[in-house]
Structure formats: C-alpha cells, structure tokens
Amino acid sequence: MADEATGTGAGTTGATGTSGATGATGSARVDVWIWSVRLTKTRSVAATACRAGHVKVNGERAKPAQVVRAGDEVRLFHAGRERIVVVKRPVTKRVGAPVAAECFVDNSPPAPTRIEAEVVGVRDRGTGRPTKRDRREIESLRGGSRGR
C-alpha cells in the first residue's frame, strides 16, 4: 500500500497517468493516432480519410496501418479544413482533451471565419429559378466562364 500511495511501485502508471496509452516501440498506426488525439470523432472516420487520400504523413499519402513516430508531420483534410500537426508522442488509446493536446504540435492555418466560409452566390429562398442574366452574374462571381 505504501508503494501505491507514493507511486514508486511496479504498478504505477507514470507521470501522465496513461498506462498503456503509448506503444512499447514508440509508434502507432496513423488512423489510431488521429482518433486517439481527437482529430476525428471515430476511428472509422480516420481510417476512411486515410483510404480516401486525405491523410499524408511526411508528405506521402498514408494508408490506415502506416506507422507514425515522434517528429512525423501528419496532414489531415477533414471537415472542410486542413490540419497540419507534428507528432510529439504516439498514443494508441483515446485520451482526454488535455492529454491529447500534449501529444502533438498544431501548425494548422487558422480556421476560416464565418464570413469567409459563406458560399458566394447564395440566393434568397423563394426567389425562383435564376434568369439567364442572374446565372451569368453568379458564374462571374464564382470565377467561371462557361460557354463564352
């Protein structure tokens, strides 16, 4: 009992209290790591993003089972924005938000503001089908020039 209270026994969890969260070799699957540090909501979403080519490790397209180690750069395109993170500590179990924040360095560009995220050329509800003139104005706003 005295060892458990002082934290000097063999059954201690370490400084962060995340027993078994780090791999024995200091590496983790990229899909598991993305889910563990809360970049995606589920592991299946992380694996699907890998298969779709939305995840890159050190500039190379990553399969779900690719290994990440400390120092690797992971780029994830998810929810309409790109996240660029550097792995500080590979974890294999989902951890709480404060611990997850310590596992990577976020180098992502800032999220777009609401005004920037609005779609250009949104029409008011109930205005009906756009006329030819309206359609041409919408296309010019979007930067397109079809058929001319």
Secondary structure, 3 states (H helix, E strand, C coil): CHHHHHCCCCCCCCCCCCCCCCCCCCEEEHHHHHHHCCCCCCHHHHHHHHHCCCEEECCEECCCCCEEECCCEEEEEECCEEEEEEECCCCCCCCCHHHHHCCEEECCCCCCCHHHHCCCCCCCCCCCCCCHHHHHHHHHHHCCCCCC
